[in-house]
Amino acid sequence: MLEFISNGWHGVMSSSLNPLRHIPDENVRHLILQILSWMWCTAFSLYFGSWFLFGLTIATHFILLLAIFITVITFDLVKTTYK
């Protein structure tokens, strides 16, 4: 059962295993996965009727994405500056 759950998770969430693997640009694959995650957060929040949860979900995802974005920019700046 655990293997079934693990395979299901990786089949959806891993861009090297799901159908998005056919897109050559990894950045585009990541963007599409982000858009899908926003769609699912919206769908679940609206389905359960919790507008507060919906707003909280958007805010927390935005903060997480902002932190990732700042980290990637910092790494790229360091890599280009100290090459």
C-alpha positions as CSV (number, residue, x, y, z in Angstrom):
1,M,0.0,0.0,0.0
2,L,2.8,2.4,0.9
3,E,4.5,1.7,-2.5
4,F,1.2,2.4,-4.3
5,I,0.9,5.8,-2.5
6,S,4.5,6.6,-3.2
7,N,4.2,5.7,-6.9
8,G,1.1,7.7,-7.2
9,W,2.7,10.7,-5.6
10,H,5.8,10.6,-7.8
11,G,3.7,10.0,-10.9
12,V,1.9,13.3,-10.4
13,M,4.5,15.4,-8.6
14,S,7.7,14.4,-10.3
15,S,8.2,16.3,-13.6
16,S,10.6,13.6,-14.8
17,L,7.8,11.0,-14.5
18,N,4.5,12.8,-15.3
19,P,3.4,13.8,-18.8
20,L,5.0,17.2,-18.4
21,R,8.4,15.4,-18.9
22,H,7.9,15.9,-22.7
23,I,8.3,19.7,-22.3
24,P,12.0,20.3,-22.9
25,D,12.3,23.5,-20.8
26,E,12.3,22.7,-17.1
27,N,11.2,26.2,-16.2
28,V,8.1,25.8,-18.2
29,R,7.4,22.5,-16.5
30,H,7.8,24.1,-13.1
31,L,5.5,27.0,-14.1
32,I,2.8,24.6,-15.2
33,L,3.0,22.6,-12.0
34,Q,2.7,25.8,-10.0
35,I,-0.4,26.9,-12.0
36,L,-1.9,23.4,-11.4
37,S,-1.2,23.7,-7.6
38,W,-2.9,27.1,-7.5
39,M,-5.9,25.6,-9.4
40,W,-6.2,22.6,-6.9
41,C,-5.8,24.9,-3.9
42,T,-8.6,27.1,-5.3
43,A,-10.8,24.1,-6.1
44,F,-10.5,22.5,-2.7
45,S,-11.0,25.7,-0.8
46,L,-14.1,26.6,-2.8
47,Y,-15.4,23.0,-2.6
48,F,-15.2,23.0,1.2
49,G,-16.7,26.5,1.3
50,S,-14.0,28.1,3.3
51,W,-13.1,31.5,2.0
52,F,-10.8,32.1,4.9
53,L,-8.9,28.9,4.1
54,F,-8.8,29.9,0.5
55,G,-7.2,33.3,1.4
56,L,-4.8,31.7,3.9
57,T,-3.8,29.1,1.3
58,I,-3.1,31.8,-1.3
59,A,-1.1,33.9,1.2
60,T,1.0,30.9,2.4
61,H,1.7,29.7,-1.1
62,F,2.7,33.2,-2.2
63,I,5.1,33.5,0.7
64,L,6.6,30.1,0.0
65,L,7.0,30.9,-3.7
66,L,8.5,34.3,-2.9
67,A,11.1,32.6,-0.6
68,I,11.9,30.1,-3.4
69,F,12.2,33.0,-5.9
70,I,14.5,35.0,-3.7
71,T,16.7,32.0,-3.0
72,V,17.0,31.1,-6.7
73,I,17.9,34.8,-7.5
74,T,20.5,34.8,-4.8
75,F,22.1,31.6,-6.0
76,D,22.2,32.9,-9.6
77,L,23.7,36.2,-8.5
78,V,26.4,34.5,-6.5
79,K,27.1,32.0,-9.3
80,T,27.5,34.8,-11.9
81,T,29.4,37.2,-9.5
82,Y,32.0,34.7,-8.3
83,K,32.6,32.6,-11.4
